Amino acid sequence: MSIADEQVEKARALAPMIREDGDEINRIRKITPRIVAALKAGSFFRMLQPKFLGGLELRPYEFARVTEALASMDASVGWITCQSNGCSMTSAYMDRKVAEQIFGPVDGILAWGPQWGGPASAKWTEGGYILNGTWRFASGSQNASWMGAHVTIDGTRELRTFLFPQSSVEMQDIWHTIGLRGTASNQYVARDLFVPEERALFRDDPKHRREDGLLYRFTSGQLYSAGFAGVGLGIARGIMGDFLALPANKVARGAGKTLRENNVVQAQYAICEAKLRSARYMLHNTWQEAWAYVEQHGDQTEEHRAMIRLASTWAIQNARDIVNTLYHAAGSTVIFEENPFERRLRDMHTVAQQSQGRQIHFETVGQLMLGLPAENVF
């Protein structure tokens, strides 16, 4: 059994615990401590870390399999696992001693928000920088011991990623959302915070890459796209299982047949299965082709970057279609909180609203395929 297979099996073994804690996750808006402990113990936060840290360096399509397995049980668990792993790829761009300080301990987990979180500044001072700013969308912040911020150095165009202990910033609870409630994607504020030079990184810049593993020929953004596509597919697979678990004798109001005997429902379910399998195949196959090319040539092409973006967005959009279809097919009982359907719907639409699922990516890829310059970053 491969390492990836082992991780998927370990993920599936967490199903009873995750199911039992599902309502609590939704209520407290963060992952329960015992699930976090199980994720740590199972190396789920080390899947994209270099091997010198005890990391697994999973291939991107293997990583997507694991986030899919976790998200099929609870979307927030899959989401924070993906986010924390993407953040930890910074370990390939820093001195090993610094990486060991941050990621070596079992609770060495990093969280951050996007660059556009709010007003921010980083001013050079002797030995490092003085950081001020506000950031939000720090998924997994409830179980992180380190935080990060992407800031342009004052008076320059130089973008760096700053890492600092969570205890050095003010965490603000703003995460009151319709979906992915358990991700605790909260806001944090740094005030006159000194960050030493060794923790001011050039993330995803090949000139500053210190690890030679093939995984790090891809950007953390690309790994986010793989992992979050896996989350979308996991939610879709989960709702398909929920649909099959409906009582066999369930009859929609005014209908003469059970749901399972309804020809429209039969066709819808089959189409959902086709959408899920084809989107999953496209995601994995696209990544396998890109990996094989990098293995042979040392780097990916612009076409690979475009196809990775297309496959990830396509997977998320198809997953949303599947969830919508089966939610409406299941009838009025799904509006109640005791059924898993309403949470799947809320979580899936929240995933699709995030940057990885934006439909504008289709325009960008289409522009490149038609020989035009891309209007948006992908």
C-alpha positions as CSV (number, residue, x, y, z in Angstrom):
1,M,0.0,0.0,0.0
2,S,1.4,3.4,-1.0
3,I,1.7,6.3,1.5
4,A,-1.2,8.0,-0.2
5,D,-3.4,4.9,0.1
6,E,-2.5,4.8,3.8
7,Q,-3.5,8.4,4.3
8,V,-6.8,7.8,2.6
9,E,-7.4,4.8,4.8
10,K,-6.5,6.7,7.9
11,A,-8.9,9.5,6.8
12,R,-11.8,7.0,6.4
13,A,-11.0,5.5,9.8
14,L,-11.8,8.9,11.3
15,A,-15.4,8.8,10.0
16,P,-17.1,7.7,13.3
17,M,-15.5,10.5,15.2
18,I,-16.1,13.1,12.6
19,R,-19.8,12.1,12.3
20,E,-20.2,12.2,16.0
21,D,-18.7,15.7,16.3
22,G,-20.4,17.1,13.2
23,D,-23.1,19.1,15.1
24,E,-20.5,20.4,17.6
25,I,-18.2,21.6,14.8
26,N,-21.1,23.5,13.3
27,R,-22.1,24.9,16.7
28,I,-18.7,26.1,18.0
29,R,-17.5,27.1,14.5
30,K,-14.2,25.2,14.7
31,I,-12.9,21.7,14.6
32,T,-13.2,19.8,17.9
33,P,-9.9,19.3,19.8
34,R,-10.0,15.5,19.5
35,I,-10.3,15.7,15.7
36,V,-7.4,18.1,15.6
37,A,-5.4,15.7,17.8
38,A,-6.2,12.8,15.4
39,L,-5.2,14.9,12.4
40,K,-1.9,15.7,14.0
41,A,-1.3,12.1,15.0
42,G,-2.1,10.9,11.5
43,S,0.4,13.3,9.9
44,F,-2.4,15.0,8.0
45,F,-0.8,18.4,8.5
46,R,2.5,17.1,7.1
47,M,1.4,15.8,3.7
48,L,3.1,18.6,1.7
49,Q,6.1,19.2,4.0
50,P,9.7,18.1,3.0
51,K,10.8,14.7,4.2
52,F,13.5,16.2,6.4
53,L,10.7,17.5,8.6
54,G,9.0,14.1,8.6
55,G,6.8,15.3,5.8
56,L,5.2,13.0,3.2
57,E,5.7,15.1,0.1
58,L,2.6,13.6,-1.5
59,R,2.0,14.2,-5.1
60,P,-0.8,16.8,-5.8
61,Y,-3.3,14.3,-7.1
62,E,-2.6,12.1,-4.0
63,F,-3.1,15.1,-1.8
64,A,-6.5,15.7,-3.5
65,R,-7.6,12.1,-2.7
66,V,-7.0,12.7,1.0
67,T,-8.9,16.1,1.1
68,E,-11.7,14.4,-0.8
69,A,-11.9,11.6,1.7
70,L,-12.0,14.0,4.7
71,A,-14.5,16.4,3.1
72,S,-16.9,13.5,2.3
73,M,-17.3,13.3,6.0
74,D,-17.1,17.0,6.9
75,A,-16.2,19.8,4.6
76,S,-14.5,22.0,7.2
77,V,-12.2,19.1,8.2
78,G,-11.1,18.7,4.6
79,W,-10.8,22.5,4.1
80,I,-8.5,23.2,7.1
81,T,-6.4,20.2,6.2
82,C,-5.9,21.6,2.7
83,Q,-5.2,25.1,3.9
84,S,-2.7,24.2,6.6
85,N,-0.8,22.0,4.2
86,G,-0.6,24.7,1.6
87,C,0.8,27.1,4.2
88,S,3.4,24.6,5.3
89,M,4.9,24.5,1.8
90,T,6.8,27.6,2.9
91,S,9.1,25.2,4.7
92,A,10.8,24.5,1.3
93,Y,11.8,28.2,1.1
94,M,13.5,28.7,4.4
95,D,16.6,27.7,6.3
96,R,16.2,24.2,7.6
97,K,16.8,25.3,11.2
98,V,14.0,27.8,10.9
99,A,11.7,25.3,9.3
100,E,12.4,22.8,12.2
101,Q,11.6,25.5,14.7
102,I,8.3,26.3,13.2
103,F,7.1,22.9,11.8
104,G,9.1,20.4,13.9
105,P,6.8,20.2,16.9
106,V,3.6,18.2,16.5
107,D,1.6,21.4,17.0
108,G,3.7,23.3,14.4
109,I,0.8,24.4,12.2
110,L,0.7,27.6,10.2
111,A,-2.4,29.6,9.1
112,W,-2.8,32.9,7.2
113,G,-5.1,35.0,5.2
114,P,-4.7,36.3,1.6
115,Q,-2.7,39.4,0.7
116,W,-5.7,41.6,0.2
117,G,-7.0,41.2,3.7
118,G,-6.7,44.8,4.7
119,P,-4.3,47.7,5.1
120,A,-0.8,46.5,6.0
121,S,2.8,47.7,6.1
122,A,6.2,46.1,6.6
123,K,9.0,48.6,7.4
124,W,12.7,47.6,7.5
125,T,14.5,47.9,10.8
126,E,17.7,46.4,12.0
127,G,17.6,42.6,11.8
128,G,14.1,42.4,10.4
129,Y,10.8,44.2,9.8
130,I,8.1,46.0,11.8
131,L,4.7,44.7,10.7
132,N,1.3,46.3,11.0
133,G,-1.9,45.1,9.5
134,T,-5.2,43.3,9.5
135,W,-5.9,40.0,7.7
136,R,-8.9,37.7,7.5
137,F,-9.9,34.3,6.1
138,A,-7.2,32.5,8.2
139,S,-8.7,29.0,7.9
140,G,-7.6,26.7,10.6
141,S,-6.4,29.5,12.9
142,Q,-8.0,27.8,15.9
143,N,-5.4,25.0,15.8
144,A,-2.4,27.0,14.5
145,S,0.6,27.9,16.6
146,W,2.0,30.2,13.8
147,M,0.5,32.8,11.6
148,G,1.6,34.4,8.4
149,A,1.0,37.5,6.4
150,H,1.8,38.5,2.8
151,V,3.0,42.1,2.7
152,T,4.8,44.4,0.2
153,I,7.8,46.0,1.9
154,D,7.2,49.7,2.4
155,G,8.6,51.8,-0.5
156,T,9.2,48.8,-2.8
157,R,7.4,46.2,-4.9
158,E,9.0,43.4,-3.0
159,L,6.3,41.0,-1.7
160,R,7.3,38.8,1.3
161,T,5.6,36.3,3.5
162,F,6.1,37.0,7.2
163,L,5.8,34.3,9.8
164,F,5.2,34.9,13.5
165,P,3.7,33.1,16.6
166,Q,0.0,33.2,16.9
167,S,0.4,34.5,20.4
168,S,2.0,37.7,19.0
169,V,-1.2,38.9,17.2
170,E,-4.8,39.6,18.2
171,M,-7.2,37.1,17.0
172,Q,-10.7,38.4,16.2
173,D,-13.8,36.2,15.9
174,I,-15.5,37.2,12.7
175,W,-16.4,33.8,11.2
176,H,-20.2,33.9,11.2
177,T,-21.0,32.3,7.8
178,I,-23.5,30.1,6.0
179,G,-21.0,27.4,5.3
180,L,-17.6,25.9,6.2
181,R,-18.4,27.1,9.7
182,G,-15.8,24.8,11.3
183,T,-12.9,26.4,9.5
184,A,-12.6,29.3,12.0
185,S,-11.3,31.5,9.2
186,N,-11.0,34.4,11.5
187,Q,-9.3,37.8,11.4
188,Y,-6.0,38.8,13.1
189,V,-4.2,42.0,13.7
190,A,-0.5,42.8,14.1
191,R,0.6,46.0,15.8
192,D,4.2,47.1,15.6
193,L,5.3,43.4,15.5
194,F,9.0,42.7,14.9
195,V,9.6,39.8,12.5
196,P,13.2,38.8,12.1
197,E,14.7,38.6,8.6
198,E,14.9,34.8,8.7
199,R,11.1,34.6,8.9
200,A,10.5,37.1,6.0
201,L,10.3,34.7,3.0
202,F,10.0,34.8,-0.7
203,R,7.3,32.2,-1.1
204,D,6.9,30.3,-4.4
205,D,10.0,32.0,-5.9
206,P,12.3,29.4,-7.6
207,K,15.3,31.5,-6.9
208,H,14.8,31.1,-3.1
209,R,13.7,27.4,-3.2
210,R,15.8,25.3,-0.9
211,E,14.3,21.8,-1.4
212,D,14.8,19.8,-4.5
213,G,11.7,17.6,-4.3
214,L,9.5,17.6,-7.4
215,L,6.5,18.7,-5.3
216,Y,8.1,22.2,-4.9
217,R,8.3,22.8,-8.7
218,F,4.6,23.6,-8.2
219,T,3.4,26.6,-6.3
220,S,1.4,26.5,-3.1
221,G,-1.5,28.1,-5.0
222,Q,-1.5,25.2,-7.3
223,L,-1.6,22.7,-4.4
224,Y,-4.4,24.7,-2.9
225,S,-6.3,24.3,-6.1
226,A,-5.8,20.5,-6.1
227,G,-6.7,20.2,-2.4
228,F,-9.8,22.4,-2.5
229,A,-11.0,20.7,-5.7
230,G,-10.7,17.5,-3.7
231,V,-12.9,19.1,-1.0
232,G,-15.6,19.9,-3.5
233,L,-15.6,16.4,-4.9
234,G,-15.7,15.1,-1.3
235,I,-18.8,17.1,-0.5
236,A,-20.4,15.8,-3.8
237,R,-19.6,12.2,-3.0
238,G,-20.9,12.7,0.5
239,I,-24.3,14.0,-0.6
240,M,-24.6,11.1,-3.1
241,G,-24.2,8.7,-0.2
242,D,-26.7,10.7,1.8
243,F,-29.2,10.4,-1.1
244,L,-28.8,6.6,-1.2
245,A,-29.4,6.5,2.6
246,L,-32.8,8.1,2.3
247,P,-35.6,5.6,3.1
248,A,-36.3,3.3,0.2
249,N,-40.1,4.0,0.5
250,K,-39.7,7.8,0.5
251,V,-42.4,9.4,-1.8
252,A,-42.4,13.1,-2.7
253,R,-45.6,14.9,-2.0
254,G,-48.0,14.4,-4.9
255,A,-45.9,11.7,-6.5
256,G,-47.2,8.2,-7.3
257,K,-43.8,6.5,-7.0
258,T,-40.9,6.4,-4.5
259,L,-37.9,8.5,-5.3
260,R,-35.9,5.5,-6.4
261,E,-38.6,4.5,-8.8
262,N,-38.9,8.0,-10.3
263,N,-37.4,8.0,-13.8
264,V,-36.3,11.6,-13.6
265,V,-34.5,10.9,-10.3
266,Q,-32.8,7.8,-11.7
267,A,-31.5,9.8,-14.6
268,Q,-30.4,12.7,-12.4
269,Y,-28.5,10.4,-10.1
270,A,-26.7,8.6,-13.0
271,I,-25.7,12.0,-14.5
272,C,-24.4,13.1,-11.1
273,E,-22.2,10.0,-10.9
274,A,-20.9,10.7,-14.4
275,K,-20.1,14.3,-13.5
276,L,-18.3,13.3,-10.4
277,R,-16.2,10.6,-12.0
278,S,-15.3,12.7,-15.1
279,A,-14.4,15.8,-13.0
280,R,-12.3,13.6,-10.7
281,Y,-10.6,11.9,-13.6
282,M,-9.8,15.2,-15.3
283,L,-8.3,16.6,-12.0
284,H,-6.1,13.6,-11.4
285,N,-5.1,13.0,-15.0
286,T,-4.2,16.6,-15.5
287,W,-2.0,16.5,-12.4
288,Q,-0.4,13.2,-13.4
289,E,0.5,14.6,-16.8
290,A,2.0,17.7,-15.3
291,W,4.0,15.6,-12.7
292,A,5.4,13.3,-15.4
293,Y,6.5,16.3,-17.5
294,V,8.2,18.0,-14.6
295,E,9.8,14.7,-13.7
296,Q,11.3,14.5,-17.2
297,H,12.0,18.2,-18.0
298,G,12.4,19.8,-14.6
299,D,9.6,22.4,-14.8
300,Q,6.0,22.8,-15.9
301,T,4.8,24.7,-19.0
302,E,2.3,27.5,-19.2
303,E,-0.2,25.0,-20.7
304,H,0.2,22.8,-17.6
305,R,-0.5,25.8,-15.4
306,A,-3.7,26.6,-17.4
307,M,-4.9,23.0,-17.4
308,I,-4.4,22.6,-13.7
309,R,-6.4,25.7,-13.1
310,L,-9.1,24.5,-15.5
311,A,-9.3,21.1,-13.9
312,S,-9.6,22.4,-10.4
313,T,-12.3,25.0,-11.2
314,W,-14.2,22.4,-13.3
315,A,-14.2,20.0,-10.4
316,I,-15.6,22.5,-7.9
317,Q,-18.3,23.7,-10.3
318,N,-19.4,20.2,-11.2
319,A,-19.5,19.3,-7.5
320,R,-21.8,22.3,-6.9
321,D,-24.1,21.1,-9.7
322,I,-24.3,17.7,-8.1
323,V,-25.1,19.0,-4.7
324,N,-27.8,21.3,-6.1
325,T,-29.4,18.5,-8.1
326,L,-29.6,16.0,-5.3
327,Y,-30.6,18.5,-2.7
328,H,-33.6,19.5,-4.7
329,A,-34.4,15.9,-5.7
330,A,-34.5,14.8,-2.1
331,G,-37.6,16.8,-1.2
332,S,-38.7,19.0,1.7
333,T,-37.2,16.9,4.5
334,V,-33.7,18.1,3.6
335,I,-34.3,21.6,4.9
336,F,-34.1,20.4,8.5
337,E,-30.8,20.5,10.4
338,E,-31.0,16.8,11.4
339,N,-30.4,15.8,7.8
340,P,-27.0,16.2,6.3
341,F,-28.2,17.7,3.1
342,E,-28.6,21.3,4.2
343,R,-25.1,21.4,5.6
344,R,-23.7,19.9,2.4
345,L,-25.5,22.6,0.4
346,R,-24.2,25.4,2.6
347,D,-20.6,24.1,2.6
348,M,-20.5,23.5,-1.1
349,H,-21.7,27.0,-2.0
350,T,-19.2,28.5,0.3
351,V,-16.4,26.5,-1.3
352,A,-17.6,27.6,-4.8
353,Q,-17.6,31.3,-3.6
354,Q,-13.9,31.0,-2.7
355,S,-11.1,32.0,-5.1
356,Q,-10.4,28.5,-6.3
357,G,-13.9,28.0,-7.6
358,R,-14.5,31.4,-9.4
359,Q,-16.0,31.1,-12.9
360,I,-13.7,33.8,-14.1
361,H,-10.9,31.2,-14.3
362,F,-12.7,29.7,-17.3
363,E,-12.3,33.1,-19.1
364,T,-8.6,33.2,-18.2
365,V,-7.9,29.7,-19.5
366,G,-10.0,30.3,-22.6
367,Q,-8.0,33.5,-23.3
368,L,-4.7,31.5,-23.2
369,M,-6.1,28.7,-25.3
370,L,-7.2,31.2,-27.9
371,G,-3.7,32.8,-28.0
372,L,-4.7,35.9,-26.0
373,P,-2.9,37.3,-23.0
374,A,-4.6,36.4,-19.7
375,E,-6.5,39.3,-18.1
376,N,-6.4,37.7,-14.6
377,V,-3.9,35.9,-12.5
378,F,-4.5,32.2,-12.4
